[in-house]
Amino acid sequence: MRRLLAITVLAVALPGASAHAALHVTWMQGFAAAGTPAKYDKVGVLKVGPASARNVLVLEPGTSAGPTLS
């Protein structure tokens, strides 16, 4: 499951990234949902580009049930 997600994210993100962009994938602990195996309670973060970037684009897949800005 993780490999499929990582491959999908890379396939979408890499064509727009320059050849010199830094690429880093990090897995973080996510929400521990009841009834879900612990191995799926993870959030993948793909960082493309330099850490010194002035602007950051955050893409959050999901539905309209995601976080809202107030």
All heavy atoms as TSV, in Angstrom:
chain	resi	resn	atom	element	x	y	z
A	1	MET	N	N	0.828	-1.193	0.000
A	1	MET	CA	C	0.000	0.000	0.000
A	1	MET	C	C	0.869	1.251	0.000
A	1	MET	O	O	0.627	2.167	-0.757
A	1	MET	CB	C	-0.924	-0.045	1.222
A	1	MET	CG	C	-1.844	1.119	1.314
A	1	MET	SD	S	-3.170	0.924	0.133
A	1	MET	CE	C	-4.289	2.122	0.703
A	2	ARG	N	N	1.880	1.304	0.870
A	2	ARG	CA	C	2.760	2.473	0.938
A	2	ARG	C	C	3.519	2.659	-0.366
A	2	ARG	O	O	3.692	3.779	-0.823
A	2	ARG	CB	C	3.768	2.326	2.073
A	2	ARG	CG	C	3.202	2.648	3.410
A	2	ARG	CD	C	4.315	2.763	4.398
A	2	ARG	NE	N	3.880	2.226	5.670
A	2	ARG	CZ	C	4.670	2.052	6.698
A	2	ARG	NH1	N	5.933	2.334	6.602
A	2	ARG	NH2	N	4.199	1.580	7.818
A	3	ARG	N	N	3.990	1.547	-0.925
A	3	ARG	CA	C	4.737	1.655	-2.186
A	3	ARG	C	C	3.859	2.205	-3.291
A	3	ARG	O	O	4.297	3.046	-4.070
A	3	ARG	CB	C	5.284	0.296	-2.597
A	3	ARG	CG	C	6.482	-0.107	-1.813
A	3	ARG	CD	C	7.065	-1.373	-2.347
A	3	ARG	NE	N	8.119	-1.828	-1.468
A	3	ARG	CZ	C	8.633	-3.016	-1.500
A	3	ARG	NH1	N	8.191	-3.906	-2.361
A	3	ARG	NH2	N	9.587	-3.352	-0.683
A	4	LEU	N	N	2.630	1.735	-3.375
A	4	LEU	CA	C	1.717	2.219	-4.392
A	4	LEU	C	C	1.458	3.707	-4.217
A	4	LEU	O	O	1.478	4.473	-5.182
A	4	LEU	CB	C	0.395	1.445	-4.343
A	4	LEU	CG	C	-0.667	1.876	-5.346
A	4	LEU	CD1	C	-0.155	1.728	-6.765
A	4	LEU	CD2	C	-1.927	1.070	-5.147
A	5	LEU	N	N	1.254	4.144	-2.988
A	5	LEU	CA	C	1.034	5.562	-2.715
A	5	LEU	C	C	2.268	6.379	-3.092
A	5	LEU	O	O	2.159	7.410	-3.742
A	5	LEU	CB	C	0.690	5.774	-1.243
A	5	LEU	CG	C	0.537	7.229	-0.799
A	5	LEU	CD1	C	-0.603	7.898	-1.553
A	5	LEU	CD2	C	0.303	7.304	0.689
A	6	ALA	N	N	3.441	5.906	-2.703
A	6	ALA	CA	C	4.677	6.634	-2.999
A	6	ALA	C	C	4.917	6.715	-4.501
A	6	ALA	O	O	5.284	7.771	-5.023
A	6	ALA	CB	C	5.858	5.961	-2.308
A	7	ILE	N	N	4.677	5.640	-5.215
A	7	ILE	CA	C	4.861	5.635	-6.668
A	7	ILE	C	C	3.881	6.595	-7.334
A	7	ILE	O	O	4.243	7.345	-8.234
A	7	ILE	CB	C	4.706	4.204	-7.224
A	7	ILE	CG1	C	5.903	3.356	-6.790
A	7	ILE	CG2	C	4.590	4.225	-8.743
A	7	ILE	CD1	C	5.741	1.890	-7.060
A	8	THR	N	N	2.641	6.595	-6.866
A	8	THR	CA	C	1.634	7.493	-7.432
A	8	THR	C	C	2.011	8.947	-7.190
A	8	THR	O	O	1.939	9.771	-8.105
A	8	THR	CB	C	0.252	7.208	-6.815
A	8	THR	OG1	O	-0.073	5.835	-7.049
A	8	THR	CG2	C	-0.815	8.100	-7.423
A	9	VAL	N	N	2.432	9.266	-5.984
A	9	VAL	CA	C	2.820	10.643	-5.656
A	9	VAL	C	C	4.016	11.059	-6.492
A	9	VAL	O	O	4.053	12.161	-7.040
A	9	VAL	CB	C	3.121	10.784	-4.151
A	9	VAL	CG1	C	3.779	12.112	-3.845
A	9	VAL	CG2	C	1.844	10.624	-3.354
A	10	LEU	N	N	4.991	10.183	-6.631
A	10	LEU	CA	C	6.168	10.511	-7.425
A	10	LEU	C	C	5.821	10.703	-8.891
A	10	LEU	O	O	6.335	11.605	-9.544
A	10	LEU	CB	C	7.225	9.418	-7.267
A	10	LEU	CG	C	7.914	9.351	-5.915
A	10	LEU	CD1	C	8.832	8.140	-5.845
A	10	LEU	CD2	C	8.672	10.618	-5.624
A	11	ALA	N	N	4.948	9.864	-9.423
A	11	ALA	CA	C	4.549	9.980	-10.823
A	11	ALA	C	C	3.856	11.303	-11.104
A	11	ALA	O	O	3.981	11.872	-12.178
A	11	ALA	CB	C	3.643	8.812	-11.201
A	12	VAL	N	N	3.140	11.816	-10.125
A	12	VAL	CA	C	2.438	13.094	-10.290
A	12	VAL	C	C	3.379	14.264	-10.054
A	12	VAL	O	O	3.348	15.259	-10.773
A	12	VAL	CB	C	1.234	13.175	-9.324
A	12	VAL	CG1	C	0.628	14.558	-9.320
A	12	VAL	CG2	C	0.190	12.132	-9.713
A	13	ALA	N	N	4.245	14.166	-9.069
A	13	ALA	CA	C	5.077	15.299	-8.658
A	13	ALA	C	C	6.337	15.488	-9.507
A	13	ALA	O	O	6.743	16.608	-9.760
A	13	ALA	CB	C	5.468	15.145	-7.195
A	14	LEU	N	N	6.951	14.411	-9.936
A	14	LEU	CA	C	8.247	14.530	-10.599
A	14	LEU	C	C	8.233	15.243	-11.950
A	14	LEU	O	O	9.180	15.963	-12.244
A	14	LEU	CB	C	8.902	13.161	-10.726
A	14	LEU	CG	C	9.471	12.624	-9.417
A	14	LEU	CD1	C	10.123	11.275	-9.637
A	14	LEU	CD2	C	10.459	13.583	-8.798
A	15	PRO	N	N	7.232	15.074	-12.797
A	15	PRO	CA	C	7.290	15.778	-14.079
A	15	PRO	C	C	7.399	17.299	-13.923
A	15	PRO	O	O	8.012	17.958	-14.755
A	15	PRO	CB	C	5.976	15.399	-14.763
A	15	PRO	CG	C	5.638	14.081	-14.182
A	15	PRO	CD	C	6.103	14.168	-12.744
A	16	GLY	N	N	6.854	17.860	-12.874
A	16	GLY	CA	C	6.926	19.299	-12.662
A	16	GLY	C	C	8.167	19.744	-11.910
A	16	GLY	O	O	8.443	20.931	-11.807
A	17	ALA	N	N	8.919	18.813	-11.381
A	17	ALA	CA	C	10.111	19.162	-10.601
A	17	ALA	C	C	11.319	19.276	-11.525
A	17	ALA	O	O	11.445	18.541	-12.490
A	17	ALA	CB	C	10.366	18.086	-9.543
A	18	SER	N	N	12.189	20.207	-11.222
A	18	SER	CA	C	13.396	20.359	-12.029
A	18	SER	C	C	14.357	19.224	-11.720
A	18	SER	O	O	14.252	18.548	-10.698
A	18	SER	CB	C	14.050	21.706	-11.756
A	18	SER	OG	O	14.644	21.706	-10.481
A	19	ALA	N	N	15.334	19.050	-12.576
A	19	ALA	CA	C	16.303	17.967	-12.404
A	19	ALA	C	C	17.167	18.175	-11.168
A	19	ALA	O	O	17.739	17.234	-10.636
A	19	ALA	CB	C	17.168	17.849	-13.644
A	20	HIS	N	N	17.251	19.418	-10.680
A	20	HIS	CA	C	18.112	19.719	-9.546
A	20	HIS	C	C	17.343	19.869	-8.234
A	20	HIS	O	O	17.910	20.221	-7.219
A	20	HIS	CB	C	18.909	20.995	-9.818
A	20	HIS	CG	C	19.759	20.887	-11.037
A	20	HIS	ND1	N	20.912	20.152	-11.067
A	20	HIS	CD2	C	19.600	21.398	-12.275
A	20	HIS	CE1	C	21.442	20.221	-12.264
A	20	HIS	NE2	N	20.665	20.972	-13.026
A	21	ALA	N	N	16.055	19.631	-8.249
A	21	ALA	CA	C	15.237	19.806	-7.046
A	21	ALA	C	C	15.516	18.683	-6.050
A	21	ALA	O	O	15.679	17.532	-6.428
A	21	ALA	CB	C	13.760	19.818	-7.402
A	22	ALA	N	N	15.569	19.041	-4.790
A	22	ALA	CA	C	15.743	18.050	-3.725
A	22	ALA	C	C	14.421	17.318	-3.517
A	22	ALA	O	O	13.359	17.929	-3.556
A	22	ALA	CB	C	16.171	18.741	-2.440
A	23	LEU	N	N	14.475	16.024	-3.309
A	23	LEU	CA	C	13.275	15.213	-3.123
A	23	LEU	C	C	13.440	14.409	-1.847
A	23	LEU	O	O	14.446	13.721	-1.667
A	23	LEU	CB	C	13.075	14.283	-4.314
A	23	LEU	CG	C	11.904	13.332	-4.260
A	23	LEU	CD1	C	10.609	14.124	-4.309
A	23	LEU	CD2	C	11.954	12.354	-5.402
A	24	HIS	N	N	12.456	14.500	-0.960
A	24	HIS	CA	C	12.543	13.794	0.312
A	24	HIS	C	C	11.155	13.281	0.705
A	24	HIS	O	O	10.191	14.031	0.655
A	24	HIS	CB	C	13.077	14.729	1.400
A	24	HIS	CG	C	13.283	14.072	2.712
A	24	HIS	ND1	N	14.312	13.182	2.937
A	24	HIS	CD2	C	12.604	14.155	3.860
A	24	HIS	CE1	C	14.241	12.757	4.177
A	24	HIS	NE2	N	13.204	13.329	4.764
A	25	VAL	N	N	11.058	12.011	1.067
A	25	VAL	CA	C	9.794	11.416	1.492
A	25	VAL	C	C	9.897	11.076	2.979
A	25	VAL	O	O	10.866	10.470	3.414
A	25	VAL	CB	C	9.468	10.141	0.689
A	25	VAL	CG1	C	8.173	9.523	1.170
A	25	VAL	CG2	C	9.403	10.444	-0.792
A	26	THR	N	N	8.894	11.479	3.739
A	26	THR	CA	C	8.857	11.215	5.176
A	26	THR	C	C	7.508	10.592	5.520
A	26	THR	O	O	6.482	11.011	5.007
A	26	THR	CB	C	8.990	12.541	5.970
A	26	THR	OG1	O	10.188	13.194	5.580
A	26	THR	CG2	C	9.022	12.279	7.456
A	27	TRP	N	N	7.515	9.593	6.382
A	27	TRP	CA	C	6.276	8.989	6.877
A	27	TRP	C	C	6.115	9.392	8.328
A	27	TRP	O	O	7.032	9.241	9.133
A	27	TRP	CB	C	6.318	7.471	6.746
A	27	TRP	CG	C	6.242	7.052	5.324
A	27	TRP	CD1	C	7.294	6.751	4.502
A	27	TRP	CD2	C	5.063	6.925	4.531
A	27	TRP	NE1	N	6.833	6.448	3.253
A	27	TRP	CE2	C	5.470	6.537	3.235
A	27	TRP	CE3	C	3.715	7.104	4.779
A	27	TRP	CZ2	C	4.570	6.323	2.207
A	27	TRP	CZ3	C	2.818	6.888	3.746
A	27	TRP	CH2	C	3.243	6.503	2.482
A	28	MET	N	N	4.940	9.923	8.665
A	28	MET	CA	C	4.670	10.364	10.029
A	28	MET	C	C	3.471	9.605	10.577
A	28	MET	O	O	2.634	9.117	9.818
A	28	MET	CB	C	4.365	11.867	10.052
A	28	MET	CG	C	5.473	12.712	9.511
A	28	MET	SD	S	5.225	14.494	9.576
A	28	MET	CE	C	3.502	14.728	9.325
A	29	GLN	N	N	3.406	9.531	11.903
A	29	GLN	CA	C	2.268	8.894	12.553
A	29	GLN	C	C	1.011	9.709	12.276
A	29	GLN	O	O	1.004	10.917	12.435
A	29	GLN	CB	C	2.504	8.787	14.064
A	29	GLN	CG	C	1.424	8.055	14.819
A	29	GLN	CD	C	1.305	6.600	14.402
A	29	GLN	OE1	O	2.299	5.941	14.129
A	29	GLN	NE2	N	0.104	6.092	14.348
A	30	GLY	N	N	-0.040	9.052	11.848
A	30	GLY	CA	C	-1.308	9.719	11.586
A	30	GLY	C	C	-2.317	9.431	12.680
A	30	GLY	O	O	-1.963	9.005	13.783
A	31	PHE	N	N	-3.571	9.630	12.372
A	31	PHE	CA	C	-4.659	9.396	13.318
A	31	PHE	C	C	-4.840	7.899	13.530
A	31	PHE	O	O	-4.909	7.132	12.572
A	31	PHE	CB	C	-5.952	10.009	12.784
A	31	PHE	CG	C	-7.139	9.773	13.660
A	31	PHE	CD1	C	-7.283	10.465	14.846
A	31	PHE	CD2	C	-8.108	8.850	13.305
A	31	PHE	CE1	C	-8.385	10.241	15.661
A	31	PHE	CE2	C	-9.208	8.623	14.104
A	31	PHE	CZ	C	-9.346	9.324	15.282
A	32	ALA	N	N	-4.907	7.466	14.759
A	32	ALA	CA	C	-5.107	6.053	15.094
A	32	ALA	C	C	-6.608	5.756	15.066
A	32	ALA	O	O	-7.292	5.841	16.078
A	32	ALA	CB	C	-4.513	5.741	16.459
A	33	ALA	N	N	-7.109	5.410	13.883
A	33	ALA	CA	C	-8.531	5.143	13.724
A	33	ALA	C	C	-8.900	3.785	14.320
A	33	ALA	O	O	-8.181	2.804	14.137
A	33	ALA	CB	C	-8.906	5.172	12.249
A	34	ALA	N	N	-10.008	3.731	15.016
A	34	ALA	CA	C	-10.471	2.478	15.613
A	34	ALA	C	C	-10.800	1.477	14.513
A	34	ALA	O	O	-11.441	1.814	13.523
A	34	ALA	CB	C	-11.708	2.739	16.456
A	35	GLY	N	N	-10.328	0.254	14.664
A	35	GLY	CA	C	-10.621	-0.793	13.705
A	35	GLY	C	C	-9.700	-0.804	12.494
A	35	GLY	O	O	-9.837	-1.652	11.626
A	36	THR	N	N	-8.772	0.138	12.413
A	36	THR	CA	C	-7.824	0.180	11.305
A	36	THR	C	C	-6.480	-0.351	11.791
A	36	THR	O	O	-6.003	0.058	12.851
A	36	THR	CB	C	-7.646	1.637	10.808
A	36	THR	OG1	O	-8.902	2.144	10.420
A	36	THR	CG2	C	-6.679	1.705	9.649
A	37	PRO	N	N	-5.846	-1.244	11.018
A	37	PRO	CA	C	-4.530	-1.726	11.428
A	37	PRO	C	C	-3.537	-0.566	11.574
A	37	PRO	O	O	-3.552	0.384	10.789
A	37	PRO	CB	C	-4.117	-2.648	10.272
A	37	PRO	CG	C	-5.410	-3.064	9.650
A	37	PRO	CD	C	-6.323	-1.888	9.794
A	38	ALA	N	N	-2.678	-0.648	12.569
A	38	ALA	CA	C	-1.732	0.435	12.870
A	38	ALA	C	C	-0.838	0.778	11.686
A	38	ALA	O	O	-0.447	1.924	11.517
A	38	ALA	CB	C	-0.874	0.045	14.072
A	39	LYS	N	N	-0.542	-0.209	10.832
A	39	LYS	CA	C	0.350	0.063	9.701
A	39	LYS	C	C	-0.264	1.050	8.701
A	39	LYS	O	O	0.454	1.628	7.892
A	39	LYS	CB	C	0.742	-1.234	8.988
A	39	LYS	CG	C	-0.391	-1.935	8.285
A	39	LYS	CD	C	0.116	-3.208	7.626
A	39	LYS	CE	C	-0.980	-3.898	6.847
A	39	LYS	NZ	N	-0.477	-5.079	6.157
A	40	TYR	N	N	-1.584	1.270	8.766
A	40	TYR	CA	C	-2.239	2.222	7.867
A	40	TYR	C	C	-2.470	3.587	8.515
A	40	TYR	O	O	-2.975	4.491	7.866
A	40	TYR	CB	C	-3.563	1.666	7.370
A	40	TYR	CG	C	-3.412	0.407	6.568
A	40	TYR	CD1	C	-4.090	-0.747	6.923
A	40	TYR	CD2	C	-2.575	0.359	5.464
A	40	TYR	CE1	C	-3.944	-1.913	6.195
A	40	TYR	CE2	C	-2.415	-0.810	4.738
A	40	TYR	CZ	C	-3.107	-1.935	5.107
A	40	TYR	OH	O	-2.963	-3.080	4.385
A	41	ASP	N	N	-2.103	3.732	9.759
A	41	ASP	CA	C	-2.270	5.006	10.463
A	41	ASP	C	C	-1.044	5.887	10.262
A	41	ASP	O	O	-0.435	6.362	11.202
A	41	ASP	CB	C	-2.510	4.760	11.958
A	41	ASP	CG	C	-3.823	4.061	12.219
A	41	ASP	OD1	O	-4.727	4.185	11.395
A	41	ASP	OD2	O	-3.937	3.396	13.259
A	42	LYS	N	N	-0.664	6.086	9.007
A	42	LYS	CA	C	0.517	6.861	8.658
A	42	LYS	C	C	0.136	7.928	7.633
A	42	LYS	O	O	-0.813	7.791	6.883
A	42	LYS	CB	C	1.586	5.965	8.046
A	42	LYS	CG	C	1.966	4.785	8.903
A	42	LYS	CD	C	3.267	5.021	9.586
A	42	LYS	CE	C	3.723	3.793	10.312
A	42	LYS	NZ	N	3.574	3.837	11.710
A	43	VAL	N	N	0.922	9.001	7.613
A	43	VAL	CA	C	0.741	10.078	6.652
A	43	VAL	C	C	2.055	10.251	5.906
A	43	VAL	O	O	3.111	10.401	6.524
A	43	VAL	CB	C	0.387	11.405	7.376
A	43	VAL	CG1	C	0.294	12.546	6.385
A	43	VAL	CG2	C	-0.903	11.247	8.152
A	44	GLY	N	N	1.993	10.211	4.584
A	44	GLY	CA	C	3.185	10.392	3.769
A	44	GLY	C	C	3.356	11.853	3.383
A	44	GLY	O	O	2.405	12.502	2.979
A	45	VAL	N	N	4.578	12.354	3.523
A	45	VAL	CA	C	4.888	13.740	3.158
A	45	VAL	C	C	5.999	13.703	2.127
A	45	VAL	O	O	7.062	13.139	2.368
A	45	VAL	CB	C	5.346	14.556	4.389
A	45	VAL	CG1	C	5.724	15.970	3.981
A	45	VAL	CG2	C	4.269	14.563	5.454
A	46	LEU	N	N	5.742	14.289	0.964
A	46	LEU	CA	C	6.720	14.360	-0.107
A	46	LEU	C	C	7.174	15.800	-0.224
A	46	LEU	O	O	6.368	16.690	-0.491
A	46	LEU	CB	C	6.093	13.893	-1.428
A	46	LEU	CG	C	6.953	14.045	-2.670
A	46	LEU	CD1	C	8.174	13.137	-2.582
A	46	LEU	CD2	C	6.136	13.716	-3.903
A	47	LYS	N	N	8.458	16.027	0.001
A	47	LYS	CA	C	9.014	17.378	-0.088
A	47	LYS	C	C	9.847	17.457	-1.357
A	47	LYS	O	O	10.744	16.644	-1.573
A	47	LYS	CB	C	9.884	17.691	1.124
A	47	LYS	CG	C	9.117	17.685	2.426
A	47	LYS	CD	C	10.049	17.963	3.597
A	47	LYS	CE	C	9.289	17.872	4.903
A	47	LYS	NZ	N	10.173	18.124	6.051
A	48	VAL	N	N	9.540	18.443	-2.205
A	48	VAL	CA	C	10.269	18.657	-3.441
A	48	VAL	C	C	10.795	20.080	-3.429
A	48	VAL	O	O	10.031	21.016	-3.253
A	48	VAL	CB	C	9.360	18.451	-4.676
A	48	VAL	CG1	C	10.133	18.698	-5.961
A	48	VAL	CG2	C	8.750	17.065	-4.676
A	49	GLY	N	N	12.088	20.237	-3.590
A	49	GLY	CA	C	12.681	21.564	-3.642
A	49	GLY	C	C	13.501	21.880	-2.413
A	49	GLY	O	O	13.587	21.087	-1.480
A	50	PRO	N	N	14.089	23.069	-2.402
A	50	PRO	CA	C	14.980	23.444	-1.313
A	50	PRO	C	C	14.215	23.802	-0.034
A	50	PRO	O	O	13.115	24.333	-0.078
A	50	PRO	CB	C	15.715	24.676	-1.856
A	50	PRO	CG	C	14.751	25.269	-2.829
A	50	PRO	CD	C	14.029	24.095	-3.445
A	51	ALA	N	N	14.834	23.546	1.106
A	51	ALA	CA	C	14.224	23.886	2.396
A	51	ALA	C	C	14.152	25.397	2.582
A	51	ALA	O	O	13.368	25.882	3.386
A	51	ALA	CB	C	15.020	23.253	3.531
A	52	SER	N	N	14.925	26.137	1.815
A	52	SER	CA	C	14.947	27.595	1.942
A	52	SER	C	C	13.895	28.287	1.070
A	52	SER	O	O	13.907	29.509	0.950
A	52	SER	CB	C	16.337	28.115	1.569
A	52	SER	OG	O	16.623	27.772	0.217
A	53	ALA	N	N	12.984	27.532	0.487
A	53	ALA	CA	C	11.970	28.114	-0.404
A	53	ALA	C	C	11.129	29.158	0.331
A	53	ALA	O	O	10.763	28.969	1.489
A	53	ALA	CB	C	11.073	27.018	-0.949
A	54	ARG	N	N	10.815	30.246	-0.351
A	54	ARG	CA	C	10.007	31.304	0.254
A	54	ARG	C	C	8.523	30.962	0.254
A	54	ARG	O	O	7.762	31.452	1.076
A	54	ARG	CB	C	10.212	32.610	-0.504
A	54	ARG	CG	C	11.562	33.208	-0.274
A	54	ARG	CD	C	11.760	34.481	-1.029
A	54	ARG	NE	N	10.546	35.271	-1.070
A	54	ARG	CZ	C	10.397	36.368	-1.765
A	54	ARG	NH1	N	11.393	36.813	-2.487
A	54	ARG	NH2	N	9.265	37.029	-1.763
A	55	ASN	N	N	8.088	30.144	-0.689
A	55	ASN	CA	C	6.676	29.772	-0.799
A	55	ASN	C	C	6.547	28.255	-0.737
A	55	ASN	O	O	7.417	27.538	-1.211
A	55	ASN	CB	C	6.093	30.269	-2.123
A	55	ASN	CG	C	6.137	31.778	-2.220
A	55	ASN	OD1	O	5.599	32.456	-1.360
A	55	ASN	ND2	N	6.789	32.284	-3.239
A	56	VAL	N	N	5.435	27.804	-0.178
A	56	VAL	CA	C	5.189	26.372	-0.034
A	56	VAL	C	C	3.783	26.062	-0.517
A	56	VAL	O	O	2.834	26.779	-0.192
A	56	VAL	CB	C	5.325	25.934	1.451
A	56	VAL	CG1	C	5.002	24.464	1.612
A	56	VAL	CG2	C	6.721	26.242	1.963
A	57	LEU	N	N	3.639	25.002	-1.310
A	57	LEU	CA	C	2.337	24.544	-1.771
A	57	LEU	C	C	2.020	23.246	-1.049
A	57	LEU	O	O	2.796	22.292	-1.097
A	57	LEU	CB	C	2.347	24.300	-3.286
A	57	LEU	CG	C	1.100	23.663	-3.882
A	57	LEU	CD1	C	-0.102	24.583	-3.697
A	57	LEU	CD2	C	1.319	23.333	-5.339
A	58	VAL	N	N	0.889	23.194	-0.357
A	58	VAL	CA	C	0.476	22.000	0.369
A	58	VAL	C	C	-0.730	21.416	-0.341
A	58	VAL	O	O	-1.754	22.074	-0.491
A	58	VAL	CB	C	0.115	22.333	1.840
A	58	VAL	CG1	C	-0.370	21.086	2.562
A	58	VAL	CG2	C	1.306	22.941	2.549
A	59	LEU	N	N	-0.616	20.170	-0.801
A	59	LEU	CA	C	-1.703	19.479	-1.461
A	59	LEU	C	C	-2.255	18.442	-0.497
A	59	LEU	O	O	-1.498	17.610	0.026
A	59	LEU	CB	C	-1.228	18.806	-2.745
A	59	LEU	CG	C	-0.609	19.746	-3.780
A	59	LEU	CD1	C	-0.052	18.954	-4.948
A	59	LEU	CD2	C	-1.625	20.762	-4.250
A	60	GLU	N	N	-3.529	18.470	-0.265
A	60	GLU	CA	C	-4.157	17.554	0.672
A	60	GLU	C	C	-5.251	16.776	-0.054
A	60	GLU	O	O	-6.323	17.319	-0.324
A	60	GLU	CB	C	-4.750	18.312	1.845
A	60	GLU	CG	C	-5.388	17.425	2.854
A	60	GLU	CD	C	-5.993	18.219	3.999
A	60	GLU	OE1	O	-5.684	19.399	4.161
A	60	GLU	OE2	O	-6.808	17.622	4.705
A	61	PRO	N	N	-4.973	15.515	-0.401
A	61	PRO	CA	C	-6.003	14.731	-1.078
A	61	PRO	C	C	-7.141	14.393	-0.123
A	61	PRO	O	O	-6.966	14.409	1.097
A	61	PRO	CB	C	-5.262	13.468	-1.508
A	61	PRO	CG	C	-4.166	13.343	-0.524
A	61	PRO	CD	C	-3.774	14.750	-0.152
A	62	GLY	N	N	-8.287	14.143	-0.651
A	62	GLY	CA	C	-9.409	13.754	0.181
A	62	GLY	C	C	-10.703	14.368	-0.324
A	62	GLY	O	O	-10.844	14.713	-1.479
A	63	THR	N	N	-11.628	14.519	0.575
A	63	THR	CA	C	-12.938	15.033	0.215
A	63	THR	C	C	-13.172	16.379	0.867
A	63	THR	O	O	-12.307	16.918	1.540
A	63	THR	CB	C	-14.032	14.063	0.711
A	63	THR	OG1	O	-14.018	14.097	2.143
A	63	THR	CG2	C	-13.802	12.648	0.238
A	64	SER	N	N	-14.329	16.904	0.692
A	64	SER	CA	C	-14.685	18.179	1.319
A	64	SER	C	C	-14.775	18.057	2.838
A	64	SER	O	O	-14.926	19.039	3.535
A	64	SER	CB	C	-16.005	18.686	0.761
A	64	SER	OG	O	-17.032	17.739	1.029
A	65	ALA	N	N	-14.643	16.835	3.351
A	65	ALA	CA	C	-14.698	16.626	4.796
A	65	ALA	C	C	-13.344	16.920	5.453
A	65	ALA	O	O	-13.202	16.792	6.654
A	65	ALA	CB	C	-15.113	15.195	5.105
A	66	GLY	N	N	-12.352	17.338	4.652
A	66	GLY	CA	C	-11.043	17.678	5.201
A	66	GLY	C	C	-11.106	18.945	6.020
A	66	GLY	O	O	-12.169	19.538	6.216
A	67	PRO	N	N	-9.951	19.400	6.502
A	67	PRO	CA	C	-9.921	20.601	7.343
A	67	PRO	C	C	-10.461	21.830	6.611
A	67	PRO	O	O	-10.333	21.933	5.398
A	67	PRO	CB	C	-8.436	20.787	7.668
A	67	PRO	CG	C	-7.756	19.566	7.241
A	67	PRO	CD	C	-8.647	18.842	6.309
A	68	THR	N	N	-11.020	22.744	7.349
A	68	THR	CA	C	-11.500	23.980	6.758
A	68	THR	C	C	-10.760	25.144	7.356
A	68	THR	O	O	-10.243	25.071	8.472
A	68	THR	CB	C	-13.013	24.179	7.026
A	68	THR	OG1	O	-13.217	24.182	8.436
A	68	THR	CG2	C	-13.832	23.081	6.393
A	69	LEU	N	N	-10.668	26.211	6.618
A	69	LEU	CA	C	-10.018	27.434	7.108
A	69	LEU	C	C	-11.090	28.332	7.698
A	69	LEU	O	O	-12.154	28.515	7.133
A	69	LEU	CB	C	-9.297	28.149	5.962
A	69	LEU	CG	C	-8.207	27.333	5.272
A	69	LEU	CD1	C	-7.671	28.109	4.087
A	69	LEU	CD2	C	-7.095	27.018	6.242
A	70	SER	N	N	-10.804	28.927	8.841
A	70	SER	CA	C	-11.781	29.841	9.429
A	70	SER	C	C	-11.178	31.194	9.674
A	70	SER	O	O	-10.057	31.433	9.596
A	70	SER	CB	C	-12.364	29.291	10.705
A	70	SER	OG	O	-11.470	28.558	11.471
